Structure formats: C-alpha cells, structure tokens
Amino acid sequence: MGDLERGVKTPSLDAFIRIVEALDVPADTLIRDTAAPASYVADDELNRKLSRLTPGQKKAATDILNAYIDNIPYIKEK
C-alpha cells in the first residue's frame, strides 16, 4: 500500500475497485489529484447545455428536471 500511496506502483483496475470498495469511498476521492470529481464534470456539462437555451427553454428544462427528481425516489439525495 505504501508504494501505491507514494505513486511508485499503480494498481490494476481490479485492485483499485477492491480498494474503493474496502474503503467505502467514491473512486474520484482516491484519484482527485488527476481527475475532476464526477459531480463537477456533470455540473459543467449541464451548465454548458443550459447556457445554450432560451429563457423559456431553461424554464421548461428546470420543470422537467424537478418533475423527474420529485417522482423517482432512487435519485434523491440520501
């Protein structure tokens, strides 16, 4: 583990997944120095898409997103 922490060795994908599961943390927590957290990537993509819409389209997109979040329990924050 020390070699992994110092960057001397890189774990295989299988080993990385086992480490993430054992630590019970999101994968981006462990690779934060090299990759943006997934939530930031999604936020950036959503902002880019919304910036191209008219005010009316933004309102409709917001209404659709709110309806989706309100009606699908498994995507609500825990």
C-alpha positions in Angstrom: 0.0 0.0 0.0 2.9 2.4 0.7 4.1 2.1 -2.9 0.6 2.9 -4.1 0.4 5.9 -1.8 3.8 7.2 -2.9 2.9 6.7 -6.6 5.7 4.1 -7.1 3.2 1.5 -8.3 -0.2 1.7 -10.0 -2.9 -0.8 -9.0 -4.7 -2.8 -11.6 -8.3 -1.8 -12.3 -9.4 -4.9 -10.3 -7.2 -4.0 -7.3 -8.4 -0.3 -7.5 -12.0 -1.4 -7.4 -11.3 -3.7 -4.4 -9.6 -0.8 -2.6 -12.5 1.6 -3.3 -15.0 -1.0 -2.1 -12.9 -1.8 1.1 -12.6 1.9 2.0 -16.3 2.6 1.0 -15.4 5.8 -0.8 -16.2 7.1 -4.3 -13.4 6.4 -6.7 -12.9 10.1 -7.5 -11.9 10.6 -3.9 -8.8 8.4 -4.5 -7.9 9.9 -7.9 -8.8 13.5 -7.1 -5.3 14.8 -7.9 -5.6 13.5 -11.5 -9.3 13.8 -12.3 -12.1 16.1 -11.5 -14.8 14.6 -9.3 -17.7 13.2 -11.3 -20.1 15.7 -9.9 -18.1 18.6 -11.3 -17.9 17.0 -14.7 -21.7 16.6 -14.7 -22.2 20.1 -13.4 -20.0 21.5 -16.2 -21.9 19.6 -18.9 -25.3 20.6 -17.5 -24.2 24.3 -17.4 -22.9 24.2 -21.0 -26.2 22.7 -22.2 -28.3 25.2 -20.2 -26.3 28.2 -21.4 -27.4 27.5 -25.0 -31.1 27.6 -24.2 -33.5 30.5 -24.3 -35.1 31.6 -21.1 -38.3 29.7 -21.9 -36.3 26.6 -22.7 -34.4 26.9 -19.4 -37.7 27.1 -17.5 -39.0 24.0 -19.3 -35.8 22.1 -18.6 -36.0 23.1 -14.9 -39.6 22.0 -14.7 -38.7 18.6 -16.4 -35.8 18.1 -14.1 -37.8 19.0 -11.0 -40.6 16.5 -12.0 -38.0 13.8 -12.6 -36.3 14.3 -9.2 -39.7 14.5 -7.4 -41.0 11.3 -9.0 -38.0 9.0 -8.9 -37.1 8.2 -5.3 -33.8 6.4 -6.1 -32.2 9.6 -7.4 -33.0 11.7 -4.3 -30.2 12.7 -2.0 -29.7 10.5 1.0 
